[in-house]
Amino acid sequence: MGGILEIVAMLKEPTGMAIAVVVIGAGYFFVKWVFAENPDDV
């Protein structure tokens, strides 16, 4: 629970928001890359 409160407190700061955007973007592209169809499998 303490970790969640630390993250929420960090997100209230501009630097924390910027870091969150970068992490969410990286996670999105990682998931997109993992689930992409491989053209060699056809």
N, C-alpha and C positions, 0 to 999 in steps of 0.2 A: 504494500500500500504506500509506503514511503517513497518508493521509486516513481509511482504514478504521480504523486504530489510534486515531486521534483520536476518531472517532465512538464506538468501543467504550469508550474511556476516559471520554467524556462520559456514556455511558449508565449508568455505574456510580454516578453522582451522582444524587441525588433530582431536582435541577433538570433534568438531562439526560433523565431518564425522563419527566418531565412534558412536556417539549418533544417527545419522541418520540411520546408518546400524542397530542398535538395534531396533529403532522404526519401521523401515520398516519390519524387520524380525518378530517382535511381531505382527504387523498388518497383515502380510501374514498368520501367523499361526492362528490368531484369525478368519480371514475370512475363512480359510480352515476348522476350527473347526465348525464355524456357518453353513456352507453349506454342511458339511459331512452328509452322510445318517445315520440315526439312526437305528441300527440293531433291536431295539424293535418295529419299525413301520411296520415290514414285516408281 
